[in-house]
Amino acid sequence: MEESRESPADHGFYMPAEWEPHAQTWIGWPERQDNWRHNAVPAQRVFVDVAKAISVFEPVTVCASSAQWENARKQLPEEIRVVEMSMNDSWFRDSGPTFVVRKRPSKLSSLTRNIAGVDWNFNAWGGADDGCYNDWSHDLLVSKKILAVERIPRFQHSMILEGGSIHVDGEGTCLVTEECLLNKNRNPHMSKEQIEEELKRYLGVQTIIWLPRGLYGDDDTNGHTDNMCCFAKPGVVLLSWTDDETDPQYERSVEALSVFSNSVDARGRKIQVVKLHVPGPLYMTEEESSGIIQATISN
């Protein structure tokens, strides 16, 4: 596996949009009893259904811990690859690598493949004080292991960043929130300008659109972009919305709409916003809450 200290953009790589064709999906297998109710059994059933649905269109690899590998293998069809991998939780969108691509090898690049991966730093969405658990040592190795298995060049970065906190259109524009990326529990030593520069270097984008905040109540991730909005196609954004002025989400949606209304993307296009109405309050049942074990120690 090739490992580079230069940035992906130096080699002509960029982060593709979510709708662009890709060769495979990687999924983590849920297990934590303090996050997934009833020993994660209901969640595992859903993960199996998702993996099966995706496998109709492309290869799928599911990673499970040594304690769960046999269980995962029994539940998943043979065409889905199951790999043993340690992890602290199964959120590979956030702890896994950011894949970047290029159309053809650059004459100035020493790398031969047209796909690479960014291995960001990770601190369980906030570190020891504000994060979701205290030990994320296994999660820190997830990206490195996935890239090693696939023999994909790896670009390591010390900046703490989760995949759900960035969203791109594949044509040079990236959406982020200040609530998350400028949070003191992520990269307090970096300025907004420094973070923006690193996003440009490692995602191959030219324009960063900063929203003030993410979705109301998204305390676990501190306002990830992917819960607030996403590109439907270049120049068109789906935005979480409510018409209820008494809903605490209303103010956040209005301020995001204002940002988009005064922004252009990397190609100079004005952003078209499609309002996607969010549901009202959702409540956990007593049965669901009783199935979650409150951890006294995190691991």
C-alpha positions in Angstrom: 0.0 0.0 0.0 1.4 3.4 -1.0 1.3 6.1 1.7 1.8 9.8 0.8 2.5 12.9 2.9 1.4 15.2 0.0 -2.2 16.2 -0.3 -4.7 14.4 -2.7 -5.2 17.6 -4.7 -1.4 17.6 -5.4 -2.0 14.3 -7.2 -5.2 15.4 -9.0 -7.6 13.7 -6.7 -11.0 15.1 -5.6 -13.9 13.8 -3.5 -16.7 12.6 -5.8 -20.4 13.3 -5.2 -22.5 10.6 -3.5 -24.4 9.8 -6.7 -21.4 9.0 -8.8 -20.7 5.4 -9.6 -18.5 3.5 -7.2 -17.1 0.0 -6.9 -18.0 -1.1 -3.4 -19.6 -0.3 -0.1 -18.0 -0.9 3.3 -20.3 -1.3 6.3 -19.5 -1.7 10.1 -21.4 -4.3 12.1 -23.3 -2.9 15.1 -22.5 -4.3 18.5 -22.4 -1.7 21.3 -25.0 -2.4 24.0 -24.9 1.2 25.2 -25.8 2.4 21.7 -27.9 -0.4 20.1 -30.8 -1.7 22.0 -31.3 -5.4 22.9 -27.7 -6.4 22.2 -27.9 -4.7 18.8 -30.1 -7.6 17.5 -32.8 -5.3 16.0 -30.1 -3.1 14.4 -28.3 -6.1 13.0 -31.4 -7.2 11.2 -31.7 -3.8 9.6 -28.0 -3.7 8.6 -28.5 -7.1 7.0 -31.4 -5.7 4.9 -29.4 -2.7 3.9 -26.4 -4.8 2.9 -28.6 -7.1 0.9 -30.2 -4.2 -0.9 -26.9 -2.6 -1.8 -25.4 -6.0 -2.9 -27.9 -6.2 -5.7 -26.0 -3.4 -7.4 -22.4 -3.6 -6.2 -20.1 -5.6 -3.9 -20.5 -5.1 -0.2 -17.9 -5.7 2.6 -19.2 -5.9 6.2 -16.6 -5.6 9.0 -17.4 -7.3 12.3 -15.4 -7.8 15.5 -13.9 -11.1 16.4 -16.8 -11.6 18.9 -19.4 -10.9 16.2 -17.8 -12.2 13.0 -19.5 -15.6 13.1 -22.8 -14.0 13.9 -22.5 -11.6 11.0 -21.4 -14.4 8.6 -24.4 -16.5 9.5 -26.9 -13.6 8.9 -25.4 -12.3 5.6 -25.6 -14.0 2.2 -22.4 -15.6 0.8 -22.0 -12.9 -1.8 -21.4 -10.3 0.9 -17.8 -10.4 2.1 -17.4 -10.4 5.9 -14.0 -9.2 7.3 -12.9 -9.3 10.9 -12.1 -5.9 12.1 -12.0 -4.3 15.6 -14.0 -1.1 16.0 -15.5 0.9 18.9 -18.7 1.4 16.9 -20.1 0.9 13.5 -20.3 4.4 12.1 -18.0 4.0 9.1 -19.3 7.1 7.4 -17.6 9.0 10.2 -14.7 6.8 11.2 -13.9 5.3 7.8 -11.8 6.8 5.0 -12.9 9.6 2.6 -12.4 8.1 -0.9 -11.1 10.5 -3.5 -10.7 9.8 -7.2 -9.2 11.3 -10.4 -10.0 10.8 -14.1 -6.5 9.7 -15.1 -3.0 9.5 -13.5 -1.2 12.9 -13.3 2.1 13.2 -15.1 3.4 14.9 -11.9 2.1 12.2 -9.6 4.1 9.1 -8.3 0.8 7.3 -7.5 -0.5 4.9 -10.1 -4.0 4.3 -9.0 -6.9 6.6 -9.8 -8.5 6.2 -6.3 -7.0 7.0 -2.9 -8.3 7.5 0.7 -8.0 10.2 3.3 -7.4 8.9 6.8 -8.7 11.7 9.1 -8.1 11.9 12.8 -11.2 10.9 14.9 -12.2 11.5 18.5 -15.7 9.9 18.8 -17.5 13.2 18.0 -16.0 15.4 20.7 -13.2 13.7 22.7 -13.1 12.5 26.3 -15.3 15.4 27.6 -17.9 15.8 24.9 -17.7 12.6 22.8 -20.0 9.6 22.6 -17.5 7.2 24.3 -14.1 7.5 25.9 -12.1 4.9 24.0 -12.0 5.3 20.2 -8.6 3.6 19.8 -10.0 0.9 17.5 -11.9 3.5 15.4 -8.7 5.3 14.8 -7.4 2.3 12.8 -10.5 1.6 10.7 -9.5 3.9 7.8 -6.0 2.6 7.7 -7.1 -1.0 7.7 -9.7 -0.6 5.0 -7.2 1.2 2.7 -4.6 -1.6 3.4 -7.1 -4.3 2.6 -7.9 -2.7 -0.8 -4.3 -1.6 -1.4 -5.4 1.9 -1.9 -3.0 4.9 -1.4 -3.5 6.6 2.0 -3.3 10.3 2.8 -3.2 10.7 6.5 -4.3 13.9 8.2 -4.1 15.0 11.9 -7.2 17.2 11.6 -10.2 15.7 13.3 -13.0 15.3 10.8 -16.0 12.9 10.3 -17.4 12.0 6.9 -20.9 13.2 7.9 -19.6 16.7 8.5 -18.7 17.3 4.9 -20.8 17.1 1.7 -19.7 17.7 -1.8 -21.2 18.1 -5.3 -18.2 16.5 -7.1 -17.6 19.7 -9.0 -15.6 21.7 -6.5 -18.1 22.7 -3.8 -18.3 21.5 -0.2 -20.9 22.1 2.5 -20.0 22.3 6.2 -21.3 23.7 9.4 -19.5 26.1 11.8 -21.3 24.4 14.7 -19.3 21.2 14.0 -16.0 22.1 12.3 -15.4 25.2 14.5 -16.4 23.4 17.7 -13.8 23.6 20.4 -14.0 19.8 20.8 -12.7 19.2 17.3 -9.7 21.3 16.2 -9.4 24.3 18.6 -5.9 25.0 17.5 -7.0 25.7 13.9 -8.7 28.8 12.5 -11.6 28.7 10.1 -9.3 29.8 7.3 -6.8 27.0 8.1 -9.6 24.4 8.2 -10.9 25.6 4.9 -7.5 25.4 3.3 -7.0 21.8 4.4 -10.5 20.9 3.0 -9.5 22.3 -0.3 -6.2 20.4 -0.3 -7.6 17.0 0.8 -11.0 17.1 -0.9 -9.9 18.8 -4.1 -12.6 21.5 -3.8 -12.4 25.2 -4.5 -15.5 26.6 -2.7 -16.6 26.0 0.9 -20.1 27.1 1.9 -20.3 27.5 5.7 -23.7 27.1 7.4 -23.9 28.4 10.9 -25.6 25.4 12.4 -26.8 21.9 11.7 -30.1 20.2 12.6 -31.6 21.0 16.0 -31.0 18.3 18.5 -28.1 16.8 16.7 -26.0 16.8 19.9 -24.1 13.6 19.2 -22.3 15.0 16.1 -22.5 18.7 17.0 -24.4 19.6 13.9 -23.2 17.4 11.0 -23.9 18.7 7.6 -25.5 15.4 6.3 -28.4 15.8 8.8 -29.1 19.4 7.7 -28.7 19.4 3.9 -27.2 17.6 0.9 -26.7 18.1 -2.8 -29.4 16.6 -5.0 -27.2 17.5 -8.0 -24.7 20.2 -8.6 -26.3 23.6 -7.9 -29.3 22.1 -6.1 -29.5 21.5 -2.4 -32.1 19.7 -0.3 -32.5 21.6 3.0 -34.2 20.3 6.2 -37.1 22.6 6.7 -40.2 23.4 8.8 -42.9 26.1 8.4 -43.6 26.0 12.1 -42.1 29.1 13.6 -42.3 27.7 17.1 -40.2 24.7 16.1 -36.6 25.3 17.3 -35.5 24.0 13.9 -37.2 26.9 12.1 -34.5 29.5 13.0 -31.7 27.2 11.9 -33.4 26.4 8.5 -34.1 30.1 7.9 -30.5 31.1 8.5 -29.2 28.3 6.3 -31.6 29.4 3.5 -30.2 32.9 3.8 -26.6 31.6 3.4 -27.5 29.5 0.3 -29.5 32.5 -1.2 -26.3 34.6 -1.0 -23.9 31.9 -2.2 -22.6 30.6 -5.5 -20.9 27.2 -6.1 -17.4 26.6 -7.5 -18.8 26.8 -11.1 -20.5 30.2 -10.3 -24.0 28.9 -10.1 -26.5 30.3 -7.7 -27.7 27.6 -5.3 -31.2 26.4 -5.8 -32.8 25.2 -2.5 -35.5 22.5 -2.3 -37.1 22.5 1.1 -37.5 19.1 2.6 -39.9 19.1 5.5 -38.7 17.3 8.6 -41.0 15.4 10.9 -42.1 16.6 14.3 -40.7 15.3 17.6 -39.9 11.6 17.6 -40.1 9.7 20.9 -38.4 6.5 22.0 -40.8 3.9 23.5 -40.3 2.5 27.0 -39.5 -0.9 25.4 -36.8 0.7 23.2 -35.2 2.7 26.0 -35.2 -0.3 28.4 -33.2 -2.3 25.8 -30.2 0.1 26.0 -27.5 -0.7 28.6 -26.1 2.5 30.2 -22.4 2.0 30.3 -20.5 2.9 33.5 -17.3 2.8 31.5 -16.8 3.3 27.8 -14.8 1.1 25.5 
